């Protein structure tokens, strides 16, 4: 007799009966029914190893380059044997293009790459490859949606890299539920990851995203893989951003930048130059900030517009920056600096479609707001960073030396930074370091 089980769409928790609220993650109305059928038991990796001291396992990971520098950076230095990588992003952002380029880059004599797709035909893949200038006989294309057939072909071909496009479109005959269901996604991912780790080959999984931008399917999918990467971008901009949210083989939060061209995705070697390329000289409300994306320092332009309004409820809009932090900075500027901003519409934007969340962005955004309100442009040769507290103090931030060096490399001659960070910095030739202790002092120094 077949029974039914219920899976939570948010966390993947399994329940024998339907519940209005998931007992694991406390989400409401997240349990969905999936028919249950006895499936083959999961195999275990039989290593025959016994417990031993930590020094026994302390051997460096054997990394292999993908041939694409920004992708290597977000992976922590390259691919590791048996590494499971999940890449998510909006439709049309370039996920398939990036992994097709990656497959062509790692494919070589003695080490083929297998690209299995259930979303496109072989002819469609060939057309994209021709447009990208890819003509490698060592890149194998498999249009297939059956997990059992994919694993059979992979076992015969013995590829150096396996790419699945996408995990939500393949299914196994061991389950009766349709492709994309929680049961199918979890079972397919588990078997693919076991196959990958058993044979020591890197595995790339493309994942769909929901309307709110999170990866579709059970949350256990993100727990199963070693690395989770989001592909970000906007159709109005030519650049695309890879960002790591989880990495068992390197630091999370790393960023890689690409430019979308008619020949595919081209790595951007100098993201700071890209994001500052259209900065307008002498414009009030524009301040340059050096943010840290993982280990990569990047200069971006923070913009603000403060305009009078006749509305009883002035607008507060932030793009690329936390709206809650914007409201906090407005209150601090009004209370501690004496700027009357409550009767104005306020708009904050990070140019280039970049999203910044670190506290070090407080000071440049506050200075941009003051610059726009006073209609006085900031100095063009100045970079600003620092955290702002509720009493108007400027607090120290991490890795200030890397930020200053990036500013100097890009030709900036002055940095406004927390005074507490000065003791951590050696003299940087050609860069004036202006340490400030309060927001009022920073506004005066900049304007």
Protein Blocks (a to p, Z undefined) as FASTA:
>chain_A
ZZdddddfklopacfbdcfbdfklopahkbccdddddddddddddehpacddfklmmccd
ddddehiaklmmmnonpacehiacdddddehilmmmmmmmmmmmmgcghiacddddfkbc
fklmmmmmmmnopacfkbccdddfbfklmmmmmmmnopabdcdddfklgccfkbmbdehi
aklmmmmmmmmmmmmmmnopacdddddddfkopaedjfklmmmpmbdcdddddfkbmbdc
dddfbdfkbcehiacdddddfebcaddfblmlmmmmmccehiahiacddddehjaccddd
ddddddddfbfbdcdddehiafklmmmmmmmmmmmnopafklpccddddehhiacfbfkl
mmmmmmmmmmmmnopacdfkbccdddddfkopacddehklmmmmmmmmnopabdcddfkl
mmmpccdehiacdddfbfklmmmmmZZ
